[in-house]
Amino acid sequence: MIPIHFRFEKSKFWWILTRGSTKTIASSIILHIILLMVSYFSWNYFGIIFIVYLLFFFEKLEASISSNSFSRYYFTILFYLSIWHFSALSWMLEIDNGIFGIIANLILYTIPFIIYYFFYIKLGASLLTLIPIWLGFEYLINELSFSYPWLTLGNLLANQVVLAQWYEYTGVLGGSFWILIITYFVHERRNFKNFFWIVFPLVVLPIALSFYLYKTTIIPKNSDSKKIIASYDAKFREKTMSEEELAFYFLKQKDDLVNTNIFLIPECTFKGMQASTLKSSLVYKYLNKLQVEAGLDNIVFGASLYSKNNKITNSGVILNRDTFKIKVKKRLVPLNEYLPSFMTDLVNRGSYRSDVKDDLKSITSKNRFMPVICYEVFYGSFVSKNIGDSEVIYVLSSEEFFKNSINGKRQYDNIIRLRAIENRVPIVKSSSFGYSISVDIVGNISKKESKELSFHEIRTSSYKPWYRENVSKLFSIIVLFLVSTIILHRNKNKT
């Protein structure tokens, strides 16, 4: 038998069979298994080693783009993006429509590489130009409501938050830039005589700054900053219990909630309520009575609400004695929670709406906290642009869709830790079918448990870091970086 292996012929865009050695096939298989393991380990345990994967990716990218075959280039990119996606997001294979989500995001992630190919062919752009293109892409998926920013490269440092403290200046995109620029210089090391003196400070200085901030950032200790937060887990709810019965059940727990400041009830615990008649509902009356008798400052509960024009929203309701405010979920999970209108007609299925006005600005300015509903917490710029004067973030979440995925839940909690660092506020996550956690302002998880009622002591913070105040300037910086890389490359070619 003649041994065979696959190769991508330079002059064509399809895979063909050619003669080769069994040793070549085995080496290739082992190498790609190692890359799969590196990516998996990076996203679940130690993020910085993802640079090993990116170095190999850059090598293959340059080899394929220099062949002048777009088909070969595109399928090479698609193949290595597949390794990344299916290893980092392997937990999605266990959830409903998870495989479709991976494939859709995989195709979406080819966009920056298509743009880079155009710059390379038309303008002779160098590999350095890929970095601002990639950062611009990550910025846009953090701005768009129909997107999936889970794989933003800066999220890799969420596994070791002690290395991510400088995100208070740059946000998560600063981490993306750091990982990409280190990869670029290591990849181009033969072209730099002083390679060591370029890369050494590039690696060491951000790490040193991060350790310094981790040790010196002061967590408030004064009594005014102390709050006790109670969190409910709907996993313990009896399946036959109605919305009104659940609210009455909470009222009976009032003695447990005395001396508590805030009571958090997770995302969509109450379903199908009318916003216009909310105040006259039994759910509202029971919860309002609970707030008064237990002496709570606020009750924040998750509910699906019908607005006046009959649009259904995934919302958080903030009770403040005889009044209430509504926070509408503005970032919805693609496919599961939101479909464009043309798709809803095709599949004959409705979806939540995000184009409904809410009271978020009033909540952050008067209540001094920001309610964030589950998926919204993945959007760093969204949180920082809307946090206002908030001194704490409350995340209302439902993690039932994770099923029993340990990695999915771990990645979720780690990303929440980055939001605490970027904004230097504590975060409490109230979750159904997950863990209730509290995170301090340096990203440490102070408490993590799965009980019907969990209690968290936090210290609020009024400090506003640079990133929180200047997040809107990021896109201009990225565009300037892109233009500079193109101009510098063209000047280099001319000389």
MITIPA-318901 format. One record per residue (C-alpha): residue number from 1; residue in one letter; x, y, z. Coordinates in Angstrom, 2 decimals. Example, Ala and Ser with C-alpha at 12.3 -4.5 7.8 and 13.67 -1.06 7.14 Angstrom:
    i  aa       c1       c2       c3
    1   A    12.30    -4.50     7.80
    2   S    13.67    -1.06     7.14
//
This chain:
    i  aa       c1       c2       c3
    1   M     0.00     0.00     0.00
    2   I     1.25     3.51    -0.86
    3   P     1.12     5.83     2.17
    4   I    -0.77     9.05     1.57
    5   H    -1.16    12.40     3.26
    6   F    -3.16    15.52     2.61
    7   R    -1.56    18.68     1.34
    8   F    -2.91    21.92    -0.05
    9   E    -1.43    22.45    -3.52
   10   K    -0.16    26.00    -4.09
   11   S    -1.73    26.40    -7.51
   12   K    -5.18    25.09    -6.55
   13   F    -7.74    25.63    -3.79
   14   W    -8.76    22.04    -3.01
   15   W    -7.16    19.32    -0.95
   16   I    -5.55    16.53    -3.02
   17   L    -3.98    13.18    -2.20
   18   T    -0.27    12.77    -2.86
   19   R     2.44    10.29    -2.06
   20   G     4.09    10.74     1.28
   21   S     5.47     8.93     4.28
   22   T     3.60     7.54     7.22
   23   K     6.06     9.44     9.42
   24   T     4.93    12.75     7.87
   25   I     1.28    11.94     8.53
   26   A     1.97    10.93    12.13
   27   S     4.04    14.06    12.82
   28   S     1.32    16.30    11.41
   29   I    -1.38    14.61    13.45
   30   I     0.64    14.84    16.67
   31   L     1.47    18.50    16.04
   32   H    -2.16    19.47    15.57
   33   I    -3.26    17.46    18.60
   34   I    -0.70    19.44    20.61
   35   L    -2.09    22.71    19.21
   36   L    -5.59    21.58    20.16
   37   M    -4.41    20.83    23.70
   38   V    -2.54    24.15    23.96
   39   S    -5.67    26.08    22.96
   40   Y    -7.88    24.07    25.34
   41   F    -5.47    24.48    28.25
   42   S    -5.05    28.21    27.55
   43   W    -8.73    29.06    27.68
   44   N    -9.44    26.94    30.72
   45   Y    -6.31    27.14    32.88
   46   F    -3.31    29.27    31.86
   47   G    -4.08    31.84    29.19
   48   I    -0.67    33.23    28.27
   49   I     0.52    29.97    26.65
   50   F    -1.97    30.68    23.84
   51   I     0.94    32.61    22.32
   52   V     2.37    29.20    21.33
   53   Y    -0.73    28.53    19.27
   54   L    -0.68    32.04    17.75
   55   L     2.98    31.66    16.70
   56   F     2.16    28.54    14.72
   57   F    -0.94    30.27    13.33
   58   F     1.13    33.25    12.15
   59   E     3.61    30.91    10.44
   60   K     0.85    29.18     8.49
   61   L    -0.86    32.48     7.73
   62   E     2.27    33.94     6.13
   63   A     3.00    30.78     4.17
   64   S    -0.51    30.64     2.73
   65   I    -0.84    34.36     1.94
   66   S     2.46    34.39     0.03
   67   S     1.11    31.68    -2.29
   68   N    -1.17    34.31    -3.93
   69   S    -4.08    31.86    -3.74
   70   F    -7.00    33.29    -1.80
   71   S    -8.65    29.87    -1.61
   72   R    -5.60    28.28    -0.03
   73   Y    -5.26    31.22     2.36
   74   Y    -8.94    31.16     3.38
   75   F    -9.11    27.44     4.05
   76   T    -5.85    27.54     5.99
   77   I    -7.31    30.30     8.20
   78   L   -10.57    28.37     8.57
   79   F    -8.72    25.20     9.59
   80   Y    -6.65    26.84    12.33
   81   L    -9.56    28.93    13.58
   82   S   -11.47    25.64    13.88
   83   I    -8.77    24.23    16.16
   84   W    -9.07    27.33    18.34
   85   H   -12.88    27.43    18.45
   86   F   -13.58    23.74    19.00
   87   S   -10.99    23.49    21.77
   88   A   -11.77    26.74    23.62
   89   L   -15.53    26.34    23.21
   90   S   -15.74    22.56    23.51
   91   W   -18.34    23.01    26.26
   92   M   -20.75    24.46    23.67
   93   L   -21.05    21.03    22.04
   94   E   -23.15    19.98    25.04
   95   I   -25.70    22.82    24.83
   96   D   -28.69    23.41    22.54
   97   N   -27.66    24.84    19.15
   98   G   -24.09    25.01    20.45
   99   I   -22.52    23.51    17.34
  100   F   -24.28    26.12    15.17
  101   G   -23.00    28.87    17.44
  102   I   -19.41    27.64    17.11
  103   I   -19.64    27.41    13.31
  104   A   -21.28    30.84    12.97
  105   N   -18.63    32.46    15.17
  106   L   -15.89    30.58    13.33
  107   I   -17.00    32.03    10.00
  108   L   -17.36    35.48    11.57
  109   Y   -13.76    35.31    12.80
  110   T   -12.47    34.93     9.24
  111   I   -13.50    38.55     8.53
  112   P   -10.38    40.28     9.94
  113   F    -8.19    37.88     7.95
  114   I   -10.07    38.63     4.73
  115   I    -9.56    42.35     5.40
  116   Y    -5.86    41.73     6.07
  117   Y    -5.59    39.80     2.79
  118   F    -6.97    42.84     0.94
  119   F    -4.46    45.17     2.63
  120   Y    -1.65    42.74     1.86
  121   I    -2.54    42.41    -1.83
  122   K    -3.47    46.04    -2.52
  123   L    -1.14    47.95    -0.19
  124   G     1.61    45.47     0.57
  125   A     0.75    45.60     4.28
  126   S     2.97    43.67     6.68
  127   L     1.88    41.19     9.32
  128   L     1.97    44.04    11.85
  129   T    -1.11    45.50    10.13
  130   L    -3.10    42.43    11.16
  131   I    -2.90    43.53    14.81
  132   P    -4.97    46.76    14.55
  133   I    -7.34    44.98    12.15
  134   W    -7.85    42.25    14.75
  135   L    -8.27    44.80    17.54
  136   G   -10.77    46.73    15.43
  137   F   -12.71    43.53    14.86
  138   E   -12.76    42.76    18.58
  139   Y   -13.86    46.31    19.31
  140   L   -16.77    46.03    16.87
  141   I   -18.02    42.69    18.18
  142   N   -17.97    44.28    21.64
  143   E   -20.15    47.10    20.27
  144   L   -22.63    45.09    18.19
  145   S   -25.64    43.54    19.89
  146   F   -25.73    40.46    17.60
  147   S   -22.27    39.05    18.32
  148   Y   -20.25    36.69    20.50
  149   P   -17.26    38.37    22.23
  150   W   -16.40    35.33    24.37
  151   L   -13.12    34.71    22.50
  152   T   -11.73    38.23    22.83
  153   L    -8.02    37.47    23.28
  154   G    -7.71    39.65    26.38
  155   N   -10.08    37.25    28.15
  156   L    -7.19    34.77    28.27
  157   L    -5.73    36.57    31.29
  158   A    -8.94    35.97    33.24
  159   N    -7.41    32.69    34.41
  160   Q    -4.69    34.65    36.26
  161   V    -6.23    37.98    37.26
  162   V    -3.00    38.98    39.02
  163   L    -1.60    39.50    35.48
  164   A    -4.60    41.55    34.30
  165   Q    -4.65    44.42    36.79
  166   W    -3.52    46.94    34.17
  167   Y    -6.89    46.45    32.45
  168   E    -8.02    49.39    34.60
  169   Y    -6.14    51.50    32.02
  170   T    -6.74    49.58    28.77
  171   G    -9.67    47.24    29.25
  172   V    -9.67    43.74    27.85
  173   L    -8.51    44.96    24.42
  174   G    -5.24    46.00    26.04
  175   G    -4.70    42.34    26.85
  176   S    -5.48    41.40    23.26
  177   F    -2.90    43.91    22.03
  178   W    -0.28    42.64    24.49
  179   I    -0.71    39.01    23.41
  180   L    -0.67    39.90    19.71
  181   I     2.33    42.23    19.83
  182   I     4.43    39.71    21.78
  183   T     3.48    37.05    19.23
  184   Y     4.44    39.38    16.39
  185   F     7.91    40.21    17.75
  186   V     8.69    36.58    18.55
  187   H     7.54    35.59    15.07
  188   E     9.71    38.32    13.50
  189   R    12.66    37.80    15.85
  190   R    15.14    37.21    13.00
  191   N    14.45    40.72    11.70
  192   F    15.37    42.47    14.94
  193   K    18.98    42.67    16.08
  194   N    17.93    43.80    19.56
  195   F    15.12    41.29    19.82
  196   F    15.71    40.49    23.50
  197   W    15.70    44.16    24.56
  198   I    12.43    44.71    22.70
  199   V    10.54    41.68    23.98
  200   F    11.90    41.56    27.54
  201   P    10.45    44.94    28.66
  202   L     7.32    44.29    26.60
  203   V     6.69    41.15    28.64
  204   V     8.04    42.20    32.03
  205   L     6.77    45.77    32.45
  206   P     3.01    45.03    32.15
  207   I     3.43    42.04    34.48
  208   A     5.35    44.15    37.00
  209   L     2.72    46.91    36.80
  210   S    -0.02    44.33    37.29
  211   F     1.63    42.87    40.41
  212   Y     2.13    46.39    41.77
  213   L    -1.54    47.30    41.23
  214   Y    -2.65    43.99    42.70
  215   K    -0.70    44.67    45.89
  216   T    -1.46    48.39    46.21
  217   T    -5.09    48.71    45.12
  218   I    -6.96    49.45    48.31
  219   I   -10.24    47.68    49.01
  220   P   -12.46    50.09    51.04
  221   K   -12.79    49.19    54.72
  222   N   -15.08    51.93    56.02
  223   S   -18.47    50.90    57.36
  224   D   -20.37    53.01    54.82
  225   S   -19.01    50.87    51.98
  226   K   -20.18    47.59    53.53
  227   K   -23.24    45.89    52.04
  228   I   -24.82    42.49    52.60
  229   I   -26.26    40.98    49.44
  230   A   -28.63    38.00    49.40
  231   S   -28.91    35.87    46.27
  232   Y   -31.56    33.28    45.37
  233   D   -31.00    30.22    43.16
  234   A   -34.09    29.11    41.20
  235   K   -32.64    25.60    40.95
  236   F   -34.31    24.96    44.32
  237   R   -37.72    26.19    43.17
  238   E   -40.52    23.63    43.08
  239   K   -41.53    23.06    39.46
  240   T   -45.24    23.42    40.21
  241   M   -44.80    26.75    42.01
  242   S   -46.44    29.70    40.21
  243   E   -44.97    33.19    39.99
  244   E   -47.29    34.47    42.72
  245   E   -46.54    31.48    44.97
  246   L   -42.81    32.06    44.57
  247   A   -43.15    35.75    45.52
  248   F   -45.20    34.74    48.57
  249   Y   -42.55    32.14    49.44
  250   F   -39.93    34.93    49.46
  251   L   -42.14    36.97    51.77
  252   K   -42.18    34.08    54.25
  253   Q   -38.35    34.16    54.27
  254   K   -38.29    37.77    55.53
  255   D   -36.64    36.85    58.83
  256   D   -33.64    35.43    56.94
  257   L   -33.29    38.68    55.00
  258   V   -33.24    41.08    57.95
  259   N   -29.96    43.06    58.06
  260   T   -29.55    42.50    54.31
  261   N   -29.21    45.48    51.97
  262   I   -30.07    43.97    48.59
  263   F   -31.97    40.85    47.58
  264   L   -31.06    39.53    44.12
  265   I   -33.34    37.17    42.20
  266   P   -31.81    35.76    38.98
  267   E   -32.59    36.31    35.31
  268   C   -36.11    35.42    34.12
  269   T   -37.18    33.93    37.45
  270   F   -40.58    35.56    36.86
  271   K   -42.02    35.07    33.38
  272   G   -44.60    36.73    31.16
  273   M   -45.35    39.79    33.28
  274   Q   -46.91    42.98    31.91
  275   A   -44.78    46.08    32.53
  276   S   -47.83    48.36    32.41
  277   T   -49.70    46.45    35.16
  278   L   -46.67    45.31    37.16
  279   K   -47.46    47.47    40.17
  280   S   -50.92    45.93    40.56
  281   S   -49.69    42.34    40.31
  282   L   -49.49    40.00    43.30
  283   V   -45.80    39.41    42.60
  284   Y   -45.06    43.11    43.02
  285   K   -47.22    43.42    46.14
  286   Y   -45.59    40.45    47.88
  287   L   -42.07    41.59    47.02
  288   N   -42.78    45.19    48.00
  289   K   -44.11    44.00    51.35
  290   L   -40.98    41.86    51.78
  291   Q   -38.79    44.89    51.12
  292   V   -40.59    46.98    53.73
  293   E   -40.81    44.31    56.46
  294   A   -37.23    43.03    56.01
  295   G   -35.85    46.57    55.75
  296   L   -34.19    45.97    52.38
  297   D   -32.79    48.88    50.38
  298   N   -33.73    47.22    47.10
  299   I   -34.97    44.01    45.56
  300   V   -33.62    43.31    42.08
  301   F   -35.39    40.52    40.24
  302   G   -35.18    39.07    36.75
  303   A   -38.33    38.82    34.66
  304   S   -39.54    38.52    31.10
  305   L   -41.73    41.58    30.57
  306   Y   -44.20    42.64    27.91
  307   S   -43.86    46.35    27.12
  308   K   -46.76    48.64    26.24
  309   N   -46.42    47.84    22.51
  310   N   -46.34    44.12    23.34
  311   K   -42.59    43.65    22.81
  312   I   -41.18    40.99    25.11
  313   T   -37.95    41.83    26.92
  314   N   -35.54    40.04    29.20
  315   S   -35.40    42.54    32.05
  316   G   -34.36    43.30    35.57
  317   V   -36.84    45.07    37.86
  318   I   -35.48    47.22    40.69
  319   L   -37.92    47.72    43.56
  320   N   -37.43    50.77    45.74
  321   R   -40.29    50.72    48.25
  322   D   -43.33    52.14    46.41
  323   T   -41.60    52.66    43.05
  324   F   -39.79    50.47    40.54
  325   K   -37.39    50.86    37.65
  326   I   -36.70    48.57    34.72
  327   K   -33.40    47.55    33.13
  328   V   -33.82    45.90    29.70
  329   K   -31.23    43.38    28.54
  330   K   -29.47    45.08    25.59
  331   R   -27.09    42.29    24.60
  332   L   -28.97    39.11    23.73
  333   V   -27.58    35.65    23.04
  334   P   -27.57    35.08    19.24
  335   L   -29.92    32.30    18.08
  336   N   -31.14    31.37    21.57
  337   E   -32.52    34.77    22.68
  338   Y   -32.41    36.91    19.58
  339   L   -33.00    36.43    15.87
  340   P   -33.18    39.17    13.20
  341   S   -36.76    39.78    12.05
  342   F   -36.30    38.01     8.70
  343   M   -35.14    34.88    10.55
  344   T   -38.01    34.89    13.05
  345   D   -40.44    34.78    10.12
  346   L   -38.57    31.85     8.57
  347   V   -38.47    29.70    11.70
  348   N   -41.79    30.96    13.07
  349   R   -40.28    31.78    16.43
  350   G   -40.28    34.97    18.45
  351   S   -37.32    36.49    20.25
  352   Y   -36.57    39.01    22.95
  353   R   -36.30    42.66    21.98
  354   S   -33.57    45.03    23.08
  355   D   -34.93    48.18    21.39
  356   V   -37.08    49.13    24.38
  357   K   -36.19    52.14    26.54
  358   D   -35.29    51.48    30.14
  359   D   -34.26    53.33    33.32
  360   L   -30.58    52.33    33.44
  361   K   -29.22    55.90    33.66
  362   S   -31.53    56.69    36.55
  363   I   -30.58    53.46    38.32
  364   T   -26.82    54.03    38.06
  365   S   -27.07    57.69    39.16
  366   K   -29.57    57.34    42.02
  367   N   -29.13    53.76    43.24
  368   R   -25.38    53.76    42.59
  369   F   -25.34    50.21    41.21
  370   M   -25.52    48.71    37.74
  371   P   -27.75    45.70    37.08
  372   V   -26.26    43.56    34.30
  373   I   -28.26    40.70    32.83
  374   C   -26.22    37.57    32.12
  375   Y   -24.78    37.82    28.56
  376   E   -24.25    41.58    28.83
  377   V   -21.31    41.02    31.17
  378   F   -19.19    39.69    28.28
  379   Y   -19.24    43.14    26.65
  380   G   -16.56    45.09    28.48
  381   S   -17.05    48.38    26.66
  382   F   -20.85    48.16    27.08
  383   V   -20.51    47.77    30.83
  384   S   -17.95    50.58    31.18
  385   K   -19.92    53.00    29.01
  386   N   -23.10    52.48    31.00
  387   I   -21.81    52.03    34.54
  388   G   -22.09    55.76    35.34
  389   D   -21.68    56.45    39.04
  390   S   -22.24    52.85    40.08
  391   E   -20.21    51.53    43.00
  392   V   -21.13    47.88    42.50
  393   I   -22.39    45.62    39.68
  394   Y   -25.14    43.04    40.17
  395   V   -25.28    40.29    37.56
  396   L   -28.58    38.46    37.15
  397   S   -27.87    35.19    35.43
  398   S   -29.34    31.86    34.45
  399   E   -26.78    29.15    33.76
  400   E   -29.17    26.31    33.05
  401   F   -28.10    26.38    29.38
  402   F   -24.56    25.34    30.44
  403   K   -26.07    22.08    31.67
  404   N   -23.23    20.38    33.57
  405   S   -20.34    22.04    31.77
  406   I   -17.60    22.88    34.27
  407   N   -15.46    24.70    31.69
  408   G   -18.29    26.89    30.41
  409   K   -19.20    28.03    33.92
  410   R   -15.54    28.60    34.84
  411   Q   -14.90    30.75    31.76
  412   Y   -18.06    32.72    32.50
  413   D   -17.02    33.48    36.09
  414   N   -13.49    34.39    34.99
  415   I   -14.78    36.97    32.49
  416   I   -16.87    38.52    35.26
  417   R   -13.64    38.95    37.25
  418   L   -12.22    41.09    34.42
  419   R   -15.22    43.44    34.56
  420   A   -14.46    44.02    38.25
  421   I   -10.85    44.96    37.41
  422   E   -11.74    47.23    34.45
  423   N   -14.22    49.24    36.51
  424   R   -12.72    48.71    39.99
  425   V   -16.05    47.83    41.53
  426   P   -17.16    44.66    43.33
  427   I   -19.53    42.33    41.52
  428   V   -22.13    39.92    42.85
  429   K   -23.54    37.34    40.47
  430   S   -26.93    35.89    41.33
  431   S   -27.38    32.73    39.30
  432   S   -29.87    29.98    38.74
  433   F   -28.31    26.57    38.11
  434   G   -24.83    27.99    38.63
  435   Y   -22.79    29.47    41.43
  436   S   -23.59    32.62    43.31
  437   I   -20.28    34.50    43.50
  438   S   -18.92    37.78    44.84
  439   V   -15.81    39.36    43.32
  440   D   -13.71    42.13    44.86
  441   I   -12.21    45.09    42.95
  442   V    -8.98    43.25    42.11
  443   G   -10.85    40.29    40.61
  444   N   -10.57    37.81    43.47
  445   I   -13.60    35.59    44.02
  446   S   -14.46    36.26    47.68
  447   K   -17.23    33.70    47.94
  448   K   -18.67    31.02    45.67
  449   E   -21.51    28.69    46.56
  450   S   -24.65    27.00    45.32
  451   K   -27.44    27.38    47.88
  452   E   -31.06    28.43    47.76
  453   L   -30.08    31.61    49.61
  454   S   -26.49    32.85    49.56
  455   F   -25.22    35.87    51.46
  456   H   -22.28    38.00    50.34
  457   E   -20.51    40.81    52.17
  458   I   -18.99    43.35    49.78
  459   R   -17.27    46.73    49.97
  460   T   -18.45    49.24    47.39
  461   S   -15.96    51.49    45.58
  462   S   -16.35    55.00    44.17
  463   Y   -12.95    54.97    42.43
  464   K   -13.19    55.51    38.66
  465   P   -10.22    54.07    36.73
  466   W    -8.88    55.56    33.48
  467   Y   -10.47    52.94    31.23
  468   R   -13.92    53.50    32.67
  469   E   -13.65    57.23    31.94
  470   N   -12.05    56.93    28.47
  471   V   -13.46    53.75    26.92
  472   S   -15.05    55.73    24.04
  473   K   -11.57    56.77    22.81
  474   L   -10.47    53.20    22.05
  475   F   -11.69    53.05    18.47
  476   S    -9.83    56.23    17.50
  477   I    -6.62    54.78    18.95
  478   I    -7.07    51.55    16.98
  479   V    -7.68    53.44    13.70
  480   L    -4.58    55.58    14.28
  481   F    -2.55    52.42    14.90
  482   L    -3.85    50.85    11.67
  483   V    -3.00    53.90     9.56
  484   S     0.45    54.14    11.15
  485   T     1.34    50.51    10.38
  486   I     0.38    50.97     6.72
  487   I     2.29    54.27     6.34
  488   L     5.39    52.97     8.11
  489   H     5.41    49.86     5.93
  490   R     5.11    51.90     2.72
  491   N     7.89    54.24     3.87
  492   K    10.07    51.24     4.62
  493   N     9.47    49.85     1.14
  494   K    10.36    53.19    -0.44
  495   T    13.68    53.33     1.38
//
